[in-house]
Amino acid sequence: MAEKRDYYEVLGVSRSASDDEIKKAFRKLARQYHPDFHPNDKEAEAKFKEINEAYEVLSDPEKKSRYDQFGHAGVDPTYGAGSYSGGDFSGFGGFGGFGADVGDIFESIFGGAFGGTRYSNPNAPRRGQDIGKNITISFMDACKGCKAEVRIERMETCSDCGGTGAAAGSSPQTCPDCGGTGQVKVTQRTPFGMISTTRTCSRCGGKGKVISNPCPKCSGTGRMRVSKTLNVEVPAGINDGQTLQLRNQGDAGINGGPAGDLNITVSVRPDPIFERKGYDIYCEIPITYMQATLGDEIVVPTIDGKVKYEIPEGTQNGTTFRLKGKGVKKLNRSDRGDQYVKVYVEVPSNLTKKQKEALKEFEASLNEKNYQKRQSFFDKIKEAFQDK
């Protein structure tokens, strides 16, 4: 008889491990090696049997106590010399069959962790997967809206077989193993006696049908990957990072289920003149010293084109004007934001000697009335020092 591994070693826990630690280790390993996740994998099946055998002993206080005292001989009289003469453990003789399918036995432990997948109907309609795509558009296109070509790859129903998976002129046949039910009944010997369980038919995967002559175009899957170019309408007002959702433009569904969606995330390139905040537009315009002093009609760029704007006499550096309704059209609405124009006075440089003399003569002709903010500032300083 092959030497059995220590049960604590099998579960990867110490001999002082608590019941919760043993249970947690078992759950993790049982999920990892469960035959449903490793079809036709004999090594995984053997591991699963070994894990179940170890847990069946270590989770039972009485059996665990005997195992801690006498090792494998304390829980299995067929092991080694069979010198242990305790209770009847004949139920372990068939443990080889016990590990193949214990989903029903351990359902109370796992809370249906295995059963939820095992008994789901493979013929039920299933929605297709969503597809994500990124596009980049210009600042103006985001403000005004545009049409964009988007190239995607998605799963579509096979045009040759119509999604059946069977080649033209043939059709899926009733599975001979389950008679079309999708499930087979298995009787096993367990530590609790002979138990009959129902499991998914491994031949047809629970569908009840098998394809003997698969469609050559889709290899029997009923779907195939196709490249598509879609013309997408990007609405005016969309902002950087927002996502457009195109219903039913994702992967085709399975068993007649609906298609998934296409989610297009929009990136907007920055503009050299305009900055956007929400639905408002901001820009800065330089003006001359004379324009700021005497006032003038200036040309202001907007997303609709150039407009004229009259700046008043005595405009100060950093003054901001509002152009109502010249901002971005609000998404899915008719009204628009505003445009804010900030002017800054550009100080002349590279003056000639004659220009400098003229500027000094002009400055000398000014008085306190011409510099109200400057005079107000110095008055405040004077008052501050008088208080001290």
C-alpha positions in Angstrom: 0.0 0.0 0.0 1.3 3.4 -0.9 2.5 5.6 1.9 -0.2 8.2 2.8 0.8 11.8 3.4 0.2 13.3 6.8 -3.2 14.9 6.8 -1.9 18.2 8.3 0.6 18.3 5.5 -2.1 17.7 2.9 -4.1 20.7 4.1 -1.0 22.8 4.8 -1.7 23.5 8.4 0.1 22.9 11.7 -1.0 20.3 14.2 -2.0 23.1 16.5 -4.3 24.6 13.9 -7.8 25.6 15.0 -11.0 24.3 13.5 -11.5 27.5 11.6 -8.0 27.4 10.2 -8.5 23.8 9.1 -11.8 24.6 7.5 -10.4 27.7 5.7 -7.4 25.6 4.3 -9.8 22.9 3.1 -12.1 25.4 1.3 -9.2 27.0 -0.5 -7.7 23.7 -1.6 -11.0 22.2 -2.5 -11.8 25.1 -4.8 -8.3 24.9 -6.3 -8.5 21.2 -7.2 -12.2 20.6 -7.7 -12.8 18.3 -10.7 -15.4 20.7 -12.2 -12.5 23.2 -12.7 -10.1 20.5 -14.0 -12.1 18.2 -16.3 -10.2 15.0 -17.2 -7.3 15.9 -15.0 -6.4 12.8 -13.1 -3.8 14.5 -11.0 -6.2 17.2 -9.8 -8.8 14.6 -9.1 -6.4 12.6 -7.0 -5.4 15.8 -5.1 -9.1 16.5 -4.5 -9.7 13.1 -3.0 -6.7 13.4 -0.8 -7.9 16.9 0.5 -11.4 15.6 1.2 -10.0 12.5 3.1 -7.8 14.8 5.2 -10.6 17.2 6.0 -13.1 14.4 6.8 -10.8 13.2 9.6 -9.4 16.5 10.9 -12.9 18.2 11.0 -14.3 15.4 13.3 -13.0 15.9 16.8 -13.2 12.2 17.6 -11.4 11.0 14.5 -8.9 13.8 14.8 -8.1 12.7 18.3 -7.5 9.1 17.2 -5.4 10.3 14.2 -3.3 12.5 16.5 -2.7 9.4 18.7 -2.3 6.6 16.2 -1.8 8.2 12.8 -3.5 6.7 9.8 -4.0 3.4 11.6 -6.3 5.2 14.1 -8.8 6.1 11.4 -8.3 3.4 8.7 -7.9 -0.2 9.8 -6.8 -1.2 6.3 -3.8 1.0 6.5 -0.4 -0.6 7.5 -0.7 -3.6 9.8 -4.2 -2.7 10.9 -3.3 -3.1 14.5 -5.9 -0.6 15.7 -8.9 -2.3 17.1 -11.2 0.6 17.7 -14.6 1.3 16.0 -15.8 0.3 12.6 -14.3 2.4 9.8 -15.3 0.3 6.9 -16.8 3.4 5.2 -13.4 4.6 4.4 -12.7 1.6 2.2 -14.4 3.3 -0.8 -12.9 6.7 -0.3 -11.5 6.5 -3.8 -15.0 7.1 -5.2 -16.0 9.6 -2.5 -13.7 12.4 -3.7 -14.9 12.5 -7.3 -18.0 14.5 -6.5 -18.6 15.9 -3.0 -20.5 19.1 -3.9 -23.7 17.9 -2.4 -22.1 16.6 0.8 -20.1 19.7 1.5 -22.8 22.2 0.2 -23.6 23.1 3.8 -20.0 24.0 4.4 -19.5 26.0 1.1 -22.9 27.6 1.1 -23.5 26.4 -2.5 -20.1 27.5 -3.8 -19.9 24.5 -6.1 -23.6 23.9 -6.7 -24.2 27.4 -8.2 -21.9 26.7 -11.2 -22.6 23.0 -11.5 -26.4 23.2 -11.9 -26.7 26.4 -13.9 -28.5 25.8 -17.2 -26.0 25.9 -20.1 -28.9 26.4 -22.5 -30.2 29.5 -20.8 -29.8 32.8 -22.8 -26.7 34.7 -21.8 -25.9 38.4 -22.5 -22.8 39.1 -24.5 -19.7 40.8 -23.1 -19.4 44.6 -23.2 -16.5 46.1 -25.2 -14.5 49.1 -24.2 -12.8 51.5 -26.7 -11.0 54.8 -26.5 -11.0 57.6 -29.0 -9.3 61.0 -29.1 -11.0 64.1 -30.7 -10.1 67.8 -31.0 -11.2 70.5 -28.6 -13.5 72.0 -31.2 -15.1 68.6 -32.1 -15.9 68.1 -28.4 -17.6 71.6 -28.3 -19.5 71.3 -31.5 -20.0 67.5 -31.9 -18.6 65.3 -34.7 -18.8 61.9 -36.3 -16.0 59.5 -35.5 -15.0 56.2 -37.1 -14.4 53.5 -34.4 -12.8 50.2 -35.3 -13.7 47.3 -33.0 -13.4 43.5 -32.9 -16.4 41.7 -31.5 -18.0 38.3 -31.3 -20.9 37.8 -33.7 -23.3 34.9 -34.4 -21.7 32.7 -37.1 -23.3 33.5 -40.4 -22.8 30.0 -41.8 -24.5 28.0 -39.0 -26.7 30.7 -37.5 -25.2 30.0 -34.0 -26.0 26.3 -33.8 -22.4 25.3 -34.2 -23.3 22.5 -36.6 -22.1 22.4 -40.2 -24.6 23.3 -43.0 -27.0 20.4 -43.6 -26.6 19.0 -40.1 -27.8 19.8 -36.6 -26.8 19.0 -33.0 -27.8 15.5 -31.9 -29.3 14.3 -28.6 -26.4 13.4 -26.3 -26.3 9.5 -25.9 -24.8 9.7 -22.4 -27.6 11.8 -20.7 -30.4 11.2 -23.2 -30.8 15.0 -23.7 -31.3 15.9 -20.0 -27.8 17.4 -19.6 -27.3 15.5 -16.3 -26.2 12.0 -15.3 -26.9 10.2 -12.0 -23.9 8.8 -10.1 -24.0 6.4 -7.1 -21.0 6.5 -4.8 -19.9 4.9 -1.6 -19.0 7.5 1.0 -18.3 7.6 4.8 -22.1 8.1 5.1 -23.1 5.1 3.0 -24.1 4.8 -0.6 -25.2 8.2 -2.0 -26.7 9.0 -5.4 -25.9 12.4 -6.8 -26.7 14.2 -10.1 -23.9 15.8 -12.0 -23.5 17.7 -15.3 -23.0 15.4 -18.2 -19.3 15.6 -19.1 -19.9 14.7 -22.8 -22.3 17.5 -23.7 -21.4 19.9 -20.9 -25.1 19.9 -19.7 -26.5 21.1 -23.0 -28.2 17.7 -23.8 -26.9 18.0 -27.4 -23.6 17.1 -29.1 -22.3 18.3 -32.4 -20.8 15.5 -34.5 -20.2 17.6 -37.5 -19.0 21.1 -36.3 -19.3 24.2 -38.5 -15.9 24.8 -40.1 -16.3 28.6 -40.0 -16.7 28.9 -36.2 -15.3 25.5 -35.2 -18.6 24.6 -33.6 -18.8 27.5 -31.2 -21.7 29.3 -32.9 -19.8 32.6 -32.8 -16.8 34.1 -34.4 -14.6 37.2 -34.0 -15.3 39.9 -36.6 -13.7 43.3 -37.3 -16.1 46.2 -37.7 -15.9 49.9 -38.4 -18.7 51.9 -36.8 -19.7 55.6 -37.5 -20.3 57.0 -34.1 -22.1 60.3 -33.5 -20.2 62.2 -30.8 -22.6 64.8 -29.2 -21.8 68.5 -28.8 -20.7 69.3 -25.3 -19.0 66.0 -24.4 -16.1 66.5 -22.0 -12.7 64.8 -21.6 -13.0 61.4 -20.0 -16.7 60.9 -20.6 -18.0 57.7 -22.0 -20.6 57.1 -24.7 -22.6 53.9 -24.4 -23.9 52.2 -27.6 -26.5 49.6 -26.7 -26.2 46.1 -28.2 -23.0 46.9 -30.1 -20.8 44.6 -28.0 -20.3 40.8 -28.3 -23.3 38.8 -29.5 -25.2 36.9 -26.8 -25.2 33.1 -26.3 -28.3 30.9 -26.7 -30.3 33.9 -28.0 -29.3 36.2 -25.3 -28.9 40.0 -25.9 -25.7 41.5 -27.2 -23.4 43.5 -24.8 -22.8 47.2 -25.1 -19.9 49.2 -26.7 -18.5 51.8 -24.2 -16.4 54.5 -25.9 -14.3 56.7 -23.6 -13.5 60.1 -25.2 -10.2 61.9 -24.7 -10.1 65.6 -25.8 -6.9 67.2 -27.0 -6.1 70.6 -25.3 -6.5 73.8 -27.3 -3.8 76.5 -27.6 -6.2 79.4 -27.1 -9.2 78.1 -25.1 -9.6 76.4 -21.7 -12.8 74.7 -20.7 -14.3 74.5 -17.3 -17.6 72.7 -17.3 -19.6 74.3 -20.1 -17.7 77.7 -19.9 -14.8 78.8 -22.1 -11.9 80.8 -20.8 -9.2 82.7 -22.8 -6.7 85.5 -22.3 -6.1 88.4 -24.7 -3.2 90.9 -24.7 -4.1 94.6 -25.1 -1.9 97.7 -25.4 -1.3 100.4 -22.8 -3.2 102.8 -25.0 -6.2 100.4 -25.5 -6.4 99.9 -21.8 -6.2 103.7 -21.1 -8.5 105.0 -23.8 -10.7 102.0 -24.5 -11.0 100.3 -27.9 -12.8 97.7 -29.9 -11.0 94.5 -29.9 -11.5 91.2 -31.7 -12.2 88.2 -29.5 -11.9 84.6 -30.7 -14.8 82.2 -29.8 -15.6 78.6 -30.7 -18.1 80.1 -33.2 -15.5 82.4 -34.8 -14.3 86.0 -34.2 -16.5 88.6 -32.5 -16.0 92.3 -31.7 -16.0 93.6 -28.2 -15.8 97.1 -26.9 -13.5 97.4 -23.9 -14.1 100.6 -21.8 -11.7 103.4 -21.0 -9.4 102.8 -18.1 -9.6 99.0 -18.2 -7.2 97.5 -15.7 -4.8 94.6 -16.1 -6.5 91.3 -15.4 -10.0 92.5 -15.9 -12.4 89.7 -17.0 -15.3 90.2 -19.3 -18.2 87.8 -19.9 -19.6 86.9 -23.3 -23.0 85.4 -22.5 -24.0 82.2 -24.4 -20.6 81.9 -26.1 -19.5 78.8 -24.2 -20.1 75.1 -25.0 -23.5 73.7 -25.8 -24.7 71.7 -22.8 -24.9 68.0 -23.3 -28.3 66.9 -24.6 -29.7 70.4 -24.1 -30.1 73.6 -26.2 -28.6 76.2 -23.9 -24.9 77.0 -23.7 -22.3 78.1 -21.2 -20.5 81.5 -21.3 -17.1 82.6 -22.4 -14.9 84.6 -20.1 -12.2 86.9 -21.6 -9.4 88.0 -19.4 -7.3 90.9 -20.7 -3.8 91.7 -19.7 -1.9 94.9 -20.5 1.3 94.2 -22.4 4.0 96.7 -21.2 6.0 98.0 -24.2 9.6 97.0 -24.5 12.6 98.0 -26.7 11.7 101.7 -26.6 13.8 104.3 -28.5 15.3 107.3 -26.7 12.6 109.5 -28.2 9.8 107.2 -27.0 11.2 107.1 -23.5 11.4 110.9 -23.4 7.8 111.2 -24.6 6.7 108.6 -22.0 8.4 110.6 -19.2 6.8 113.8 -20.4 3.4 112.1 -20.4 4.0 110.7 -16.9 4.9 114.1 -15.6 1.6 115.5 -16.8 -0.4 113.0 -14.7 -1.5 113.6 -11.1 -3.2 111.7 -8.3 -6.6 111.7 -10.0 -5.2 109.7 -12.8 -4.0 106.9 -10.4 -6.8 106.2 -8.1 -5.8 102.7 -7.0 -2.2 103.8 -6.5 -3.3 106.8 -4.3 -5.7 104.6 -2.3 -2.9 102.1 -1.7 -0.5 104.7 -0.3 -3.2 106.3 1.8 -3.7 102.9 3.5 0.0 102.6 4.2 0.1 106.1 5.6 -2.8 105.3 7.9 -1.2 102.1 9.0 2.0 103.8 10.1 0.1 106.6 11.8 -1.7 104.1 14.0 1.7 102.7 15.2 
